[in-house]
Amino acid sequence: MTARLAHMNAPDELRLYQVVAYLRPEAEARVLDALRPLPGLTGVTVVEGRGFGRGHRPNAADAEVVYGSAPVVRIEIMVSETLVDAVVHVVQEAAHTGRRGDGKVYVASLLGATRIATGERGAGAV
């Protein structure tokens, strides 16, 4: 059986997902504080970076704008399927200001994980 089929046929608690959020730097502390109490969450990685975005200005007739380079924070969280919705909800609520550029959250399926120190694989490695 391929890794993809094994993933699709696994129980929810064994399916792994990567949640990646790109946020304003000032949202980092709020998001991390909101994530800490989540039961079952084993850790979070934060990476500082820079990026740009495309969008449309309000009241501009189809004028696409490229917004200049700005600081961003990338938060990566590996979770089982049972935690995906809760993690996305917490990140969205904690980072929301209602302004353009609040950020985005992406969810991707993971085919596996291995803990380097012990060789443990799957959900137990997360």
N, C-alpha and C positions, 0 to 999 in steps of 0.2 A: 504494500500500500504506500502511495506517495505521501510526503509530509503534508501536502495540501489536503488530501482526502482524510488523513488521520486527524488533522485539525478540525475539519468540518464535521467529522463523526464523534468528536470528543464531547464529553459532558460540558456544560457551561462553565463550571468552576475550573476546568482544565484548558479551555480555549483562552489564548493569550492575545492581548491587544496593546497597541502603543497609542497613547493619547499624547498629542503634541499641541501645545498652545503657544502662539506668538502674541506677546502682550506688550503694553507700554511698561517701561521699567518701574514706574511708580505703582503699578498694580502687583508687582512681585510679592511684597510682604503680605498684602491682603489675601492673595491667592494661597500662598504657602500656609498662612495662619488658618485659613478655611479648610485646607486639605488635611492638616495634621490630625484632627480628631476622627477622620474617616476610618472605621474599623476595617482591617484587612489590607489597608494601603501600606506597602512595605518600604516605599521610598520614592523620591523625586529627584530629578537632575535638572539643574538650572544652568543655562548657557547664555552669556551676554553676547550681543552681536549688533549688527546694523542691517538695515534693509530699506527698500522703497516700495511704494504701493501705487497702483493705478486706480483711478476712479473718475467719477463725474462730479463736477461742481454743481451745487444746487443752482437752479435758475440759469444754467448754461445749456443751450440747445446742443445736445450730443457732443459737447466738447470734452474729449477725454483728456485727463490731466495725469502726468506722472509726478507723484509727490517725491521730493528729495529724500536723500538718505537720512534715516533717523535711527536712534538707538532702539533696540528691541530686546526682549527677554524671551528665550525659548525654554519652555518647561516640558520635560519629557517624563511620562509616567507609564510604566508597564503594569498592566492589570489583567485579571481574569475577566471574562465576559460579565460576571455577576457585578463587577464594580464600574463598568464603563459608563453607564448612564449617570450614576452618582458623581463620578469624577468630572464628567463634562458639565453637569449641572452646577457643581460647586465652583468650578473654574469660571464658568459664564457669569454666575451671580456675583462672585467676588471681584471680577475684572470689569464688570459693566459700569460705565459712566454715562452712556447714551451719546457719547461723542464719536465722530469719525475716528477710526484708528484704535478703537478699544482692543482689537485683536481678532484672532481666529483660533478655532480649535479643530484639529483633525484627528480622526481615528483610523488606524490601520491594523489589519490582522497580522499577527506574528505567527510564523511557522514553528518557532521554537525558541528556547532559551537554555543556556548552560551556565551554571555557576562555576567560574574558573577554579576557585579554591577547592571545591569538593567534587566537581564533575557532575553534580546533580543536574538533571534536565527537566524541562517542562515547567509547570506552574510553581513547583517547589523551588525552582532556581530564582524565581522573581521575589 
